[in-house]
Amino acid sequence: MASPTSDRDVAAPDAVDPVDRAAVRAAADAWETFGVAWDLPPATSRVQGLLLVVGRPLTEREVRETLGLSHRAASIALADAEVAGLVVRAADRRRTGRRGPAGTAWAAERDAWRWLGALARRRWGASAAARALEEAAAAAPPGSDLRSRLVEQAEFVRLLDRATAAVAALPPRDLELQVRGLASGPGENAAGLPVEEPSAP
């Protein structure tokens, strides 16, 4: 008589329903495009997108099999996404039905404003560029148009650096309020209250 099958021998279910796999991969690809703008590696963005759209924790093995990544690429992407604040480790280890101990699982950071702030802190650091522009300006002939242009560019980069640093320092709910205010339609402010339109010149 055959012995009962151990839970470690049971074939693991697919991390993503086969019916949904194409849509899930398309969503992961879309997040890759988004991540490029924030200087994230493609695999890191795809991992975040996968976990966001699936909506539940997945192990490294499930991530790599769903996205077609190598073990090394999936591990690096998960570690990078965790450091960036895009994903978090699930409280419970997850058994996928394969032999061996239950694996660590990761889930997407669900608070978009929290991970957006984390991305801003990671992404923007223009101080080095500003210093380089200032050094180039100092080397340019005094009083020249070249020096003026370089000084102007350095001031612009420093302004962006300070503004982005201020955004990154905002608590998630304040960041949400500010972004919604910027994206609100004409005649509304961040609180949704009417404002006066500027008079035409």
Secondary structure, DSSP 8 states (H G I E B T S, - for coil): ------TTTS----SS-TTTHHHHHHHHHHHHHHHHTTT--HHHHHHHHHHHHH-S-EEHHHHHHHHT--HHHHHHHHHHHHHTTSEEE-SS-B--SSSSS-B-EEEE---HHHHHHHHHHHH---HHHHHHHHHHHHHS-TT-HHHHHHHHHHHHHHHHHHHHHHHHHS-HHHHHHHHHHHHS-TTB-TTS-B-------
